[in-house]
Amino acid sequence: MPGEYKGGGGGGGAGGGGASQSGGATGLPPDTLNVVFIGDHGSGKSSVCGRLAAGVGDVDKERMRQLTAAASEAGKPGSQFAWVMDTVPEEREEGRTGKTSLRSVFRPFKPTLVLADTPGVEGRMREVITSLWTADVAVLVVDGSSPPGASVYGGGRVRTLALLARAVGVEEIVVCVNKMDAANWSRDDFQTWCTELQRCLKGAKGRVPIIPVAATSTSADRDVEANVITPSAEMPWSAGGWSRGPEEGAGAGASASASAGAGAGAGAGAGAGAGAGAETAGQNGTTLLEALDSLAKPSKFKAGHPVRLAVADVYKIGGVGTVPVGLLCSGTLAVGQRVHFAPSGETGEVATLFVGGHAVEGPVRAGVDVGVQVKGAMASCLARGELMSEVGKTQSQAVESFKAQVQILYHPNEIGVGFESVVCVHNAFVTCRITAVHEKISKGKKNKDKAPAAVGGAEDKDTAPKLREHDAAVITLTPIKPLALETYEQHGQLGRFVMYGGGVNRVIGIGRVSEINPVIRRREKVNGKGKETQS
């Protein structure tokens, strides 16, 4: 059911921002950066996010005094910065983020930071995926007070989150090794984390800043902040430590604090989700804030490409009607354009455009959350997960099936033909079944198995290759319900997906769409009007 539209973006993650005029088109201001905080439960992710917001003046001193007093009364000293983001009583009582919270941090003469604090528990992974899909930068927070352990191996949470950020197209990653105060500001412990993190960050574009931080203290009589906003006096070895930019030579990879001597080596990056971020060479610093300020707005949204808008929600505006809202991934939208929705097949004409909750006259360019009032489309058919495009040869289509290259991150059993999982692609979450396994590349690319040419071949449960954890393969997936997506080669973001669930309630794999087999539609008269139907 459509909700009541109250303005703002509808990307479901860190998207949003107001309108600006640039080259005659409305879009996301170039000085707005969407920052998504990810991390395991207990890493202090919310505290780092809240400390950042408070440190740049987004939370006034009186409000912080109230939060500090409330945290002490609740027997949770040091939780006040987490409570900047965790506003629901249940979240504060349980000490964990239950739902993604957003906060826009406006700074004079500085980039506006749109902060998204995502849940750290495994069961809310869908929210993390949706938030990352619209992110410019992901801040991965790990708990530096304990050794890396299983979190960076196999299906470990830290490794999964790092791979997930790259899989959905996040072009910039910053890592915070938090709770360094509890680790006695140990340089050796930080180096251990940096060495292990290279496993997770292999394949990332350029150098990834890895920053030792302390966001808060559990002691009620003192406040600790190190390297989030201000350089740490307790960690002089970290001063000017992180660096950003491509490494010399063939490989580009993660780089920890140079002064700590903890380089995190590099690789050209296998897997389905290596990012393609903008390179910013020759930069270094000490704090998280400096790292964020060093970033340039990524260019993954192309105004010159065909129109694609991923519908995140559908709202109802009094006196206007039904308004689909979502991220304009490519192209330029203008009033009067004829648009098409897939997989529903609805068509209509753009009557009004809304950016930041306000109607705008000029064209809207890619990279902004936009609401679209459409005349002629049946409102009951429009929902989250639709892809809107301009009517014509390049319009989006519902798919019968699609071929993709996938990498299996975790599953305790073998995966093969007939296996079902939820495919998370743009704002759509649709169960898909593997209907063919064309070839498999085992770990290390040492073995390459193609489906035999016998009867059934790649589509036969018995003869098709089986997939296990760490395997990469080319497969065909068939949606159980209507789904629209694009190939990675043509539309980048709309061709990246995550496989989730499959009986284990966690991320199973990541992939890129290489081919689509569209649903064949025909036109017929329904109540005297032309209507697309599936044949």
N, C-alpha and C positions, 0 to 999 in steps of 0.2 A: 504493500500500500504506500502511496506517496506520502511523504512527510511534509511538514510546514517549512518552507524555505525561509531562512532568517539571514541570508547573505553569507558571503565568504566562499571559500573553495569547497570542493567536494571530492578531492582526491583520495580521501580516506587515510592519508598519511601525513606527510609534512608539507603537502601542497598548500597553496593559498597565496596571499599577497594581493596587493592592490593593483590598480591600473596605472600604466605609464604610457606616454606617447613616445614612440621611437620609429622614425621612418614612416609615419602615417598609420602605424598599427599599434593596437593595445596589446600588452603582454606583461609578463612578470618582470618587475624592475631588475635591472642587472645587479643591483646591490642587495638583493635578497637571496639568502642561502638557506636551503632546507636541510636541516641537520637531524638525523635519526640516531638515537642512542640505543644500542643493542648490547646484550650481555646476559650471562647466566644469573639466576636468582641468587642473591647474596653477594654479588660483585660490587655493589655500591653504585650501580648505574644511575639510579634516580638521584642519589646524593651528588654525583658529579654534574648531572644535568641541572639540578636545582642550584648548586653552588655557582655554576656558570651564569645562570639567570640572575641570581642575587648579586653576584660580583660585578656585573656591568650596570647595576642600578635599576634592574627591572622590578625588584621587590624593595619597597621602602623599609627604612629601619624599624618603624613601629610594627609593621607586619612581621618582620623577622623576629622582633622581640616577643610578639605574641606566639609565634610558632615555636620559639625556643622554650618559652614557659610551658606551653602545652606538651611539648615532647618530654620535658623534665617531669611534669606532673604524671604523665602516662608511664613513667619509668623507662623511657627510651631516649636518654640524652644523646644528642648528636643526630637525631632523626629529622631535625627541623628543615634541613636542606632537601631531604627526600620528600618531605611533606609539601614543599613548594610545588612539586609535580603531582604527588599522590594526595589528592584532595578528598577522596571517598573514605568515610570512617572505617570501612572494612579493610581497605588497603593499609591504612595506618595501623590498625590493630594487628593485622597479620604480617606487616612488614614486607609486603611485596606488591608490585604493580599489577593490578587486575585488568586494566584497560588502557590503551594508548592515550596519553594526555598531550595536548599541544599548548605551546606558549610562544607568542611572537615577542621578540626582544628588539625594541627599536633603539637605535643609537645614533646621535647626531654625527653626521659626516663619516659614519661607519656602516658596513653592511648590516641590514636587518637580519637577525637570526631567527628562523622559525624552528623551534626545538620540539622534537617528538620523543617522548619517553615511552618505550614499548615494554610490554610484559616480558618478564624473564623466565616464566614457567613454560614448559614444553607444550602444554595444552592450549596455549594462546598463540601458536606459531602463525596462524593465518593472519592475525593482526600485524605481526612483525613483517610478514611478506608484503602485505598491502602497503604498510608504511615505507618499506624499503623501495618499493616500486617507484615512488615519486621523489625519492631522496636525491640530493646533490652530493651529500657526504654522509658516511656512516661512521659513528664513533663507537668502536668496540671496547667495552670496559671489562677488564678481568681482575680477579682478586689476587693481588700481589702478596698477600699475607700467608698464602698457602702455595705449595709447589704446583706446577702445571698439571701433573698427573694425567688421568684419562681424559680430561676435558679437551686436549689437543690431539688425541689419537682417534682413529677409527670414526665411530659415530658420535664422538664427543661434542658437547654443546658449543664450545668455543670454535672448534674447527667447522662445525656445521654452519654457525652464524657467519663466519668469515667467507665460506664458500657461497653461502646464500646471498650475501651482499653483492658479490661479484656476479652471481648467476642472474640476478634480476637487473643488472646494468648499473649499479652504483659505481661511479667513476673514481671516487676518492674515498679512501679509508684512513682513519686515524685511530690508533690504539692507545688506550690509557691503562697502564698497570697501576691499579688503585690500591689503597690501604697500605702505602709504603711506611706510614707511621707504625702500623702494627708489625711491619717487617723490620723495624728498627732502622729504617732508611738504608737498608742493605743494598749496596751496589752489586754484590755477588748474586743476591736473590733476583734482582732486576735483570742481570745478565742471563740468568737461567731462563727466565721468562722469554727474553728476547730470542735466545737460541731456539726454544721450542716453538715460538710463534712463527718462525719461518716456515714451518710445516703448513700452517694455516694460510699464510700470505703468499705462498708460492704462486706466481702467475699474475700478481697485482701489477698494475701499470706504474712504473717509476718507483721512487722510494716512498715507503709508508712510514710516517712519523710514529714512533713508539715512545710514549712519554710516561715517566714515573710520576704519579700524582698521589695526593691525599686530599680527599674532598671534605672530610669532617673527622671528628674524634668522638669516641663513646664516653669521654670524660666530660662531666657537667661543668667543671671549673676551668676549662680551657677550650679555645677554638683553634683548630688546625686547618690550614689550607696551604697546599704546596703544589705549585706548577699547574693549577687550573687557571687562575687569574694572574697570580704573582709568582715570580721565581722563588724556589725554596732555599732557605738558609741552611736547612738540615741536609740538603743534597747538593752541595756545591759542585760535585762531579757531573751533575746533569745540566749545568749552565751552558746554554747555546748548543745543547746536545743533539737535538733531532735535526735532520736535514731532509729536503724534498727535492726531487728532480731525478731524471734518468741516470742510472749507473753507466759508467763507461764500459764499452764492450757490447757483446751481443745480448746479454741478459739484462732485464730490468726487474728489480724486486724490492723487497722490504729492507728498510734500513733503520736500525735502532739508534740510540744516542751514540754519536760518534765519539764523544769524550768518555763514554762508558766502555768503549771498545767492544760494543756488542752488535756487530753487524749481523743482520739477518739475511742470509744469502738469497740468491735469486734464481729464477727460472723463467723461460719464455712462456711458461704457462700452458699446461694441458687442461682438459676439462671443458665443460660446456659453457663456462661463464666468466672468462677473463674480461675485465673491464677495459674500457677504451677512453680513459679520462684525459683531460687536458694536462699537458706537462708544464710544470712550473719549476724550472731549474734554478740552482744556485741560491736557494732559500734555506735558512735555518732559524732556530729559535729554541725556547725553553718551555713555554706554557701551551696549554690546550688552546687558549684564546688566540695566541699568536699563530698557531697552526691553522685555525679556522680562518683567520684574517688573511692568511697567505694564499687561500684558495681562490681560483677564478670560477665564475659560473660555467658549468659544463655545457657542451654544445650537442647533447644527444637528441635534442628536439629540433627538427629541421622545418623551417617555415617554407622552404621551397619544394617540399615533397607533397604528395597527395594528402588531402585532409583525412585525419584519423583522430577521433575523439573517443576515449574510453570512458563509458558511462559508469560513474561510481555510485550515483543515487538518483532518485527521481523525486522532485519536490512539487508542492502545489502552492502557488502564490495567489493570494486573493486578488481578484480582478484581472489576473493574467492567465492562469491556467496551469497546466502541467509543464514542468521545466526539468528536463534531464540535465544533470550537472556532472562534469568530469574533466579530466586532464586532456587538453588539446596536444596530442603527441606530435603531430606534424601538420604542415599546411597552414593556411590562413582562412579564417571564417569571416563571412560578411552577411549582413542582412540581405535577404532575397535569394540566397543560394538554395538550390534544391539538394536535400540530403537524404541519405538512405541509412537505415539501421539494420544491422545483422547481429544475431541470426533471425530476428523476428521478420525481416523483410519489409518493415514499414518505411514509407517515404513521406516527405513533407517539405515545407519551405521555412527557412529561418525567418522568424518575425521579429525577434528581439534577442539581443545578447546581453548577458549580465556578467560583470567582473567585479569581484569584491562586494557583491550584493547590490551593485548599482548598474542600471542600464547604460550601455555605451553605444555610441554611434559608429565609431570607426571600426575597421577590420580588426580581428583578434588574431595574433600570431601564436605559433607553437610555443609551448612551455608554460602555459597558464591554465589554471582551473577556470572554467567558464560554464555559465548556465545558458541553455538555449531554449527559447520558446519556439516550438515547431508547430506550424499550421498544417493540418491535414493528416497527421500521424495519430493512430489510435492509442490513446494514453494508456489503456490497460495492457498493451503489448510492450511497453517500454519499461525496462528494469535494469538493475545493476548487471554489468557484464556485457551489455550491448556495445557494439562498435559502430560509431557514426562516421560516415564518409560522404563525399560529394557524389551525387548521382552521375553515373558514367561508366566508362570501361574499367576504371581503376577502383570502383567501389568495393567495400568489404563484402565477404560472402560467408555464409554458414558452411561449415566443413563436414563432409561425410566421414573423412579420416585425414590424418596427416602423418607424414614421415618426419622423424626427428633423430638427432644424435643426442644421446643421453649418457649421463654418468651416474652410476648407482653409488650413493653415499653411505646408505645403511639399510640393511634388512637381514634378519636372522636366517631367512630361508632362501632358496632359489626362486628366481623370478622368471617367468616365461610367458608364452602365449596363453591368454585367458586371465592374466593377472590384472586386477583393477586397483586404481588409486585415484585420488583427487588431483586433477591438473589445475594449478593456480597460474593463470596467465592474465595479464593486466588486471582488471577487476572481476574476472570471471573465475568461478570455482566449480568445475564440472568433473564428475567421475568419468574416467576414460579407461578403456580396456585395451591391453596389448593384443593386437591381432596378427602381428608378424614380427619376428626377430630376424633381420636380414643379415647382420654380421655382428660379431662381438670382438672387441679388442680387450684382452685381459690386462691385468696390472703390469705396468712397465712396457706395454705395447709389444711384448715378446711373442704373443700368440694371437693370430687373427683367424677367427673361425667364421666361415660363411655358411649359410643354411644349405644343406645338401639339395641336390636337384631332384631328389626322389619325390614321389607323390606326396603332396602336402607342402613339402619344403619348409620355407620360412613361416608358413601359417599353421603348420602341424605341431600340436603340443608335444609329440614324442620326438620329432626329428629336428625341430628348431632349437638353436642354442639356448642354454639356460644362463641366466645372469646372477652374479653374486656381488657382494659388497666390493667396491672399487672398480668393477668392470665398466667399460665404456662400450656402447653398442649403437647400431642404427636400427630403429624399430618403427613400426607403424602403430599408431594409437587411434582408436575409434571412440568418439564421445558417446556416452549413454544418453545425454540430453543435448539439445541444440547448443552449438558453440561457434563463435567466430574468432579467428586469429589470423596472423600474417606470417610470412616467412621471415626469418631473421635477416636474410640478405637484403630484403626490400624494406623492412620496417623495424629492424633492430629490436627495440623494447617490446614490441607486440609479438615478437617471435621467440621471446625467452619465457621459460616456464619452470615451475617447481612441481615435483611429484610428492604428494603428501598423503599420509594415512596408510592404506594398504594393510590394515590390521594391526599396525604398530603405533598409530597416533603420533607420528613424527615425520620429519622430512626424509624421504626415501632417496630422491635423486633430483638432478637438475638437467635441463635440456634446451636445445635450440631447434626450432622448426626449419626443416630444409625444403619440404614440399607439402602442398595442400591439395586435397581432392575435394573440390567444392560440391555442395549439394546442388543437384540440377533442379531449377525452379521453372515453372511455367506460369503464364498469365491467364487468368480466367475471370469471367464476370461474376461478381458477388453483389447482389442487390443493385445491379446496374452500374457498378463501379469496377474498375480494374483492380485485381488483387493477386499478389504473388502467392502461389501454393507450391509445396514440395511434391515432386513426382516420384 
